[in-house]
Amino acid sequence: MTFAPRPPSRRPSAPARPVRRAAVASTGAITGIVTALVALGTAQLVAAALAAPASAPVDAVGALSINHTPAAVKNFAISAFGSNDKTVLLWGIRGVLTVCAVVIGVLALRRLWLGMVGLALFAAIGVYAALAQSGASATDSLPTLVGAAAAAFALSYFGRLARSGLAGSARAWPPRDVAAGPPGAPQAGVEAAAGRPAPQGGPAPAGPLSVPASGPVWRPVGPQPSPPGQDRRKFLTTSAVVAAGSLVAYGGGSWLASSRNVSIAQRSLRLPRPAVPAPPLPAGADLHIPGLSSFITPNASFYRVDTALVLPEIAPAQWQLRVHGMVRRELSLTFDDLIRRPLIEDYITLCCVSNPVGGPYIGNAKWLGASLRSLLQEAGVHAGATQLLCTSSDGFTSGTPVATAMDGRDALVAVAMNDAALPVAHGFPVRLVIPGLYGYVSACKWLVDIEVTTYGAAQAYWVPRGWSAQAPIKTESRIDVPTGQNPVTVGSRVAIAGVAWAQHKGIEAVEVRVGNGPWQQAQLAAVPDLDTWRQWVYQWNVDVAPGSYLIEARATDKTGYTQTALQEPPAPNGATGYPSVSVNVVS
């Protein structure tokens, strides 16, 4: 039995299917996101290797954003997110980066050079942000540069994989000339029957053809295109593996940076006993009412408001403080020099100027430190000096009135908080603590420099951003309980309690008013001195009709001033108004 070849089929090959826009967009998005992860993971490892975590691109751009964000936006972030404002900023930067990475990935699928231009633009921003930080050097640009180089390679590689996958999905399959049972005679590229000539103009027979009962089997000769799904599977699998590896690198870099921190030095530090210990706490300093803020705020609960996106890590052995400017003798102190000075211990309440009426940005602690006044006396302050421009290791500055630092209050160059070395988040190894002033002019963390100057010659960080140059703390109070979340019952006895403060003036009285009733005197807790907040409580016999009632409080300090009812926002020098809470009375 012989097989006569049929004439070649004249039917055209199946046309390539068009690539859908959705496929391009999704593939480009994956390409861009994987590229971004490669960049961030590589950069994080390099930053950790350099022991410069703040130079990692996300952190550097975040710090740049903090320094250039309008004051109104910063104030909103603090009021809306509190101590989580930096976390929100970092995730916001990551979100923007993700969107831009998707755009770069899609562009790279169309024209690789467009994606590379976008990548170069972001690398330039990262380098600029790293070099714009206080004390930055050329090596701080390395994490971004190395990360960008790795990203460029990833973008090129995954771009090729992605285009191959898309091209495969656009091909008709299987090819008409490689079918298992072609409708026509053998064409170029297929085997002819054993011992039979190929069709006129076709190739010579390539080998025997097995002839099963069902007929001849046609096999392709030479390289053939991969099935369309195979290229895409390779792209997706490789992308997943590289993305996972990059996330591990990012986490590993973050862990490596944190493993080199100063926590061990902070925990093992042994400080000398104070030359002037804190006064003993009098009986009744803490009323121990459920829900009422304790007299001493634990370190872990103490509020934190600052501009540091990455906490400065300064070992005591590397710390130095410079005192200069309008002084007779410039001073330079090491940490050992500082703790050899007579140390003073005192209870002092700190408050942030961004604290709204009744807000959480206030705390009371026992601090240990050297006298700022004696340090300035040793340096010899010139007549006419009005401001201490204090600088943090991360470049933040605060402006303290010279007169306040020198008037005899316990203004401290602090090294300890609540009987332990300062936590890193609260300024380790050294910070300022000056009672009676809002924190942005008195509580510089990670202190490394004090310049004695004037308010006319220099402006601290927050002043050009709309806040007052000098900011004495206002006499204020807060209601901690009740919170208003649960109703109270007619005939019950309810403790209305909170804290009041007027640092370095002292609280003389607190009054409470329910609804439109008269002001009633609250009971005051004992305090060790004038520089701490004071707990208070008023026992309310609920003898009113069911309904909603507004509870208000007001404090009077020892100068005779009573806090005002005028409601003012925190900017530019502290909020005012009566704290209040609405309660629902039921029968």
BELWOSUL-V682027 format. One record per residue. N is the residue number from 1. OMEGA is omega in whole degrees, 0 to 359 (none if undefined). NEAR is the number of other C-alpha atoms within 12 Angstrom. D_LAST is the distance of its C-alpha to the last C-alpha in whole Angstrom. Layout:
n/omega/near/d_last
N/OMEGA/NEAR/D_LAST
N/OMEGA/NEAR/D_LAST
This chain:
n/omega/near/d_last
1/181/8/107
2/180/13/106
3/176/19/104
4/181/18/105
5/174/23/102
6/177/17/101
7/179/18/101
8/179/20/98
9/179/17/95
10/178/13/94
11/181/13/91
12/176/11/89
13/180/16/86
14/181/14/83
15/176/14/81
16/179/19/79
17/179/15/75
18/177/16/73
19/182/22/71
20/179/14/67
21/181/14/65
22/179/13/62
23/178/22/65
24/182/32/66
25/182/26/62
26/179/23/61
27/177/39/64
28/179/41/64
29/179/33/61
30/179/39/61
31/182/47/64
32/182/44/63
33/178/40/60
34/178/44/62
35/179/49/64
36/179/50/61
37/176/41/60
38/181/39/64
39/184/44/64
40/179/46/61
41/179/37/61
42/181/39/65
43/180/47/64
44/178/44/61
45/180/36/64
46/179/36/66
47/178/39/63
48/179/31/63
49/179/26/66
50/185/24/67
51/180/29/64
52/185/39/62
53/181/39/59
54/180/43/58
55/175/46/61
56/191/48/60
57/183/50/60
58/181/46/56
59/180/39/55
60/179/41/58
61/177/38/57
62/178/37/53
63/177/37/54
64/179/33/56
65/179/31/53
66/184/35/51
67/184/29/54
68/178/20/55
69/177/20/51
70/183/16/50
71/182/23/48
72/179/22/45
73/178/19/45
74/181/29/45
75/178/30/42
76/181/20/40
77/180/24/41
78/182/33/40
79/184/26/36
80/188/19/36
81/178/19/37
82/182/26/37
83/176/27/39
84/185/19/40
85/181/27/42
86/176/30/45
87/178/21/45
88/179/21/44
89/182/32/47
90/179/25/49
91/174/18/48
92/178/19/48
93/179/26/52
94/178/23/52
95/177/17/51
96/179/20/53
97/179/33/56
98/179/25/55
99/180/20/55
100/178/26/59
101/177/37/60
102/179/32/60
103/180/32/62
104/180/41/64
105/179/46/65
106/178/37/65
107/182/29/68
108/177/38/70
109/180/38/70
110/178/24/72
111/184/20/74
112/183/29/73
113/177/20/74
114/177/22/71
115/179/36/69
116/177/33/71
117/178/21/71
118/178/31/67
119/180/40/67
120/178/25/69
121/180/20/67
122/176/32/64
123/179/36/66
124/178/22/67
125/179/26/63
126/179/40/63
127/180/35/66
128/181/28/65
129/180/34/61
130/183/38/63
131/181/28/66
132/181/27/63
133/180/35/61
134/178/24/62
135/183/18/65
136/175/22/66
137/183/18/69
138/181/20/71
139/179/23/70
140/177/36/67
141/185/34/68
142/180/35/69
143/180/42/66
144/183/46/66
145/179/35/69
146/177/29/70
147/179/40/67
148/178/39/68
149/177/26/71
150/179/31/70
151/179/42/68
152/177/36/71
153/181/24/73
154/181/37/69
155/179/47/69
156/183/31/73
157/182/26/73
158/174/42/70
159/178/40/71
160/179/27/74
161/182/30/72
162/180/44/70
163/177/34/73
164/178/30/75
165/180/31/72
166/179/37/71
167/179/29/75
168/180/30/75
169/180/28/72
170/181/27/75
171/172/25/78
172/184/22/79
173/354/22/79
174/178/24/81
175/185/23/84
176/182/26/86
177/179/31/89
178/182/28/88
179/181/22/87
180/179/19/87
181/189/20/90
182/180/26/91
183/182/22/92
184/180/24/95
185/178/30/98
186/179/41/97
187/178/32/96
188/178/26/97
189/176/26/95
190/181/32/95
191/173/33/98
192/179/36/101
193/182/29/102
194/175/21/104
195/182/17/108
196/180/22/107
197/176/23/107
198/177/28/104
199/182/25/104
200/181/18/106
201/181/14/105
202/181/20/102
203/175/19/102
204/178/22/105
205/184/24/103
206/182/24/101
207/183/19/101
208/176/19/101
209/175/21/99
210/186/17/98
211/175/16/98
212/182/9/96
213/183/7/96
214/179/9/93
215/183/17/95
216/175/28/96
217/183/25/93
218/182/31/92
219/179/27/91
220/177/25/91
221/178/19/93
222/183/12/92
223/181/9/88
224/178/16/85
225/177/23/82
226/172/22/79
227/186/22/77
228/182/28/74
229/185/22/71
230/179/20/73
231/181/26/73
232/177/30/69
233/178/22/68
234/179/24/70
235/183/31/68
236/181/27/65
237/180/20/66
238/179/22/67
239/181/33/65
240/181/22/62
241/181/17/64
242/178/31/65
243/179/31/61
244/178/20/60
245/179/22/63
246/177/31/62
247/176/27/58
248/178/22/59
249/179/27/61
250/179/32/58
251/179/22/56
252/177/24/59
253/178/30/60
254/180/32/57
255/180/20/57
256/179/23/60
257/182/30/59
258/180/27/56
259/179/17/58
260/185/21/60
261/187/26/58
262/182/30/57
263/179/25/55
264/178/20/57
265/181/24/58
266/182/29/55
267/184/21/54
268/183/14/57
269/177/25/58
270/183/18/58
271/179/31/58
272/178/25/59
273/182/22/57
274/173/26/56
275/177/19/58
276/182/20/55
277/177/21/52
278/176/26/48
279/180/19/47
280/178/17/45
281/179/20/41
282/176/15/40
283/179/13/38
284/177/20/34
285/178/27/35
286/183/28/32
287/176/28/29
288/176/20/28
289/180/26/25
290/180/18/24
291/180/19/24
292/178/27/26
293/179/32/29
294/181/29/32
295/176/37/34
296/178/36/37
297/178/28/37
298/181/20/39
299/183/25/42
300/182/17/40
301/184/20/37
302/183/29/39
303/176/29/39
304/173/36/42
305/177/37/43
306/183/42/47
307/185/37/49
308/177/38/51
309/173/34/51
310/183/33/53
311/176/32/52
312/180/37/55
313/183/38/57
314/176/35/59
315/179/28/61
316/182/37/61
317/180/19/65
318/185/18/65
319/173/30/63
320/176/28/64
321/177/33/63
322/175/29/65
323/188/33/65
324/180/30/67
325/183/29/68
326/180/27/68
327/179/26/69
328/183/18/72
329/178/19/72
330/180/24/70
331/172/28/69
332/186/22/68
333/169/29/66
334/178/24/66
335/178/31/63
336/176/24/65
337/184/19/66
338/185/35/62
339/172/31/61
340/176/20/64
341/177/29/63
342/183/25/61
343/182/32/57
344/178/37/54
345/181/34/51
346/173/40/47
347/183/43/44
348/176/48/43
349/176/45/40
350/181/44/41
351/178/50/40
352/180/42/41
353/179/42/41
354/179/42/39
355/175/40/36
356/177/34/33
357/181/38/31
358/186/34/29
359/187/34/31
360/189/32/32
361/178/32/36
362/179/40/36
363/182/41/37
364/182/37/39
365/172/37/42
366/186/42/45
367/176/47/48
368/179/44/51
369/177/48/54
370/180/40/57
371/175/37/57
372/180/39/58
373/181/29/59
374/178/26/62
375/179/34/63
376/177/36/63
377/178/23/65
378/178/20/67
379/180/25/68
380/183/22/68
381/178/33/66
382/173/23/68
383/180/15/68
384/177/18/66
385/183/29/64
386/187/30/60
387/168/37/59
388/178/43/59
389/186/43/59
390/186/43/57
391/175/37/58
392/179/42/56
393/179/36/59
394/176/34/57
395/177/29/58
396/178/36/55
397/173/40/55
398/182/47/53
399/183/46/54
400/175/47/54
401/179/35/55
402/182/35/58
403/180/25/57
404/180/29/53
405/186/36/55
406/189/26/57
407/175/20/55
408/177/18/55
409/182/28/51
410/173/40/51
411/191/41/52
412/162/44/53
413/197/48/55
414/178/48/53
415/183/47/54
416/184/41/51
417/180/42/47
418/173/29/45
419/176/29/48
420/175/30/50
421/182/35/52
422/169/41/50
423/180/37/49
424/181/35/51
425/181/33/48
426/166/41/47
427/181/40/51
428/9/40/53
429/187/49/56
430/175/48/55
431/173/46/53
432/171/52/52
433/182/52/49
434/183/51/49
435/174/47/46
436/179/40/45
437/174/42/46
438/189/44/44
439/185/41/45
440/175/46/47
441/188/45/50
442/191/45/50
443/183/43/49
444/178/46/52
445/177/45/52
446/187/43/55
447/177/43/57
448/186/39/60
449/173/36/62
450/176/43/61
451/177/40/63
452/187/41/63
453/178/29/64
454/178/27/62
455/178/24/59
456/185/15/62
457/184/18/64
458/176/25/61
459/176/30/58
460/190/36/56
461/188/31/54
462/185/37/51
463/178/27/52
464/178/18/54
465/170/22/51
466/180/20/50
467/184/28/48
468/179/28/49
469/178/35/52
470/190/34/50
471/173/33/47
472/181/31/45
473/180/41/42
474/177/38/39
475/186/44/37
476/176/45/33
477/180/48/30
478/175/44/28
479/178/41/24
480/179/33/24
481/359/35/20
482/181/34/18
483/183/27/19
484/182/21/16
485/181/13/17
486/179/16/13
487/174/21/10
488/187/31/8
489/175/22/6
490/180/21/5
491/179/16/8
492/178/17/10
493/186/17/13
494/176/28/14
495/171/29/18
496/189/43/19
497/179/44/23
498/179/48/26
499/176/51/30
500/184/54/32
501/173/47/35
502/189/41/39
503/182/39/41
504/169/33/44
505/178/29/43
506/179/37/40
507/180/41/36
508/184/34/36
509/171/37/32
510/179/45/29
511/182/39/26
512/176/37/23
513/177/29/21
514/183/31/17
515/178/24/17
516/181/14/20
517/181/15/20
518/175/13/23
519/181/19/24
520/180/24/24
521/175/24/26
522/175/32/26
523/181/29/27
524/173/30/30
525/176/33/32
526/177/26/36
527/180/34/38
528/181/28/42
529/185/30/43
530/191/29/42
531/180/40/43
532/171/41/39
533/184/49/36
534/177/49/33
535/177/42/30
536/179/44/27
537/173/38/24
538/180/36/21
539/184/25/19
540/171/27/16
541/187/17/14
542/182/27/10
543/181/19/10
544/178/24/10
545/177/16/8
546/180/17/6
547/180/19/9
548/183/22/12
549/177/25/14
550/177/25/17
551/180/37/18
552/177/39/22
553/174/43/25
554/182/42/28
555/174/46/31
556/181/31/34
557/186/31/38
558/172/21/40
559/182/18/42
560/181/16/40
561/176/20/39
562/183/29/35
563/187/36/34
564/174/22/34
565/182/20/31
566/181/14/34
567/178/18/33
568/179/21/36
569/180/23/37
570/181/32/39
571/6/28/42
572/185/27/44
573/175/30/44
574/182/33/40
575/174/34/36
576/179/32/35
577/178/28/31
578/170/34/28
579/183/38/26
580/175/33/23
581/180/30/20
582/180/25/17
583/179/29/13
584/180/26/10
585/179/30/7
586/181/19/4
587/none/15/0
